[in-house]
Amino acid sequence: MELSKMVRSSRPGVNDLQKEPLAEDEISVFFNKFNEAMTSGDGEAMAALWAVPALVMSDDMVRAVRTSESVSAFFANSNEQYNERGIVGSRPEVQHLDWLTDKIVMVEVRWPYLDQDGHERGSESSTYTLRRDDAGDFKVQAVVMHGEIEATSH
């Protein structure tokens, strides 16, 4: 699905900047960098994509992220936990995108779990609140983890 078909904002005062291809491209580039850092276990690269403080939550937990060092430590070698399950890759699949303001966007992303043959072995999804920092770069400010879905057998 094309990202541009999912862009919407019904909020008053949100201008048309978010509808420009540049903003859509930036979000795609952002999540491709996120994917590369996650699947390679590069904690420092992942930390560069987060604002602090940030918040991560799911049905079972809420965690405040206070420092870039804690982000880096959490994601360092994150790929190993997936590799142990036979998962060697993923790709960001944007499901929904909603501009809340000119600088804040909520993006629901599905992450399929891919094995060495490129077959899907389940997935997880999360909704990310991204905010442009003073330099104009998107950073993760909050995440709601929706959970994992196991692959159905054929």
Beta strands, then each sheet from edge to edge (+ up, - down):
strand 1: 7-8
strand 2: 50-57
strand 3: 62-65
strand 4: 93-99
strand 5: 104-114
strand 6: 120-132
strand 7: 138-149
sheet 1: 1+ 4+ 5- 6+ 7- 2- 3+
end
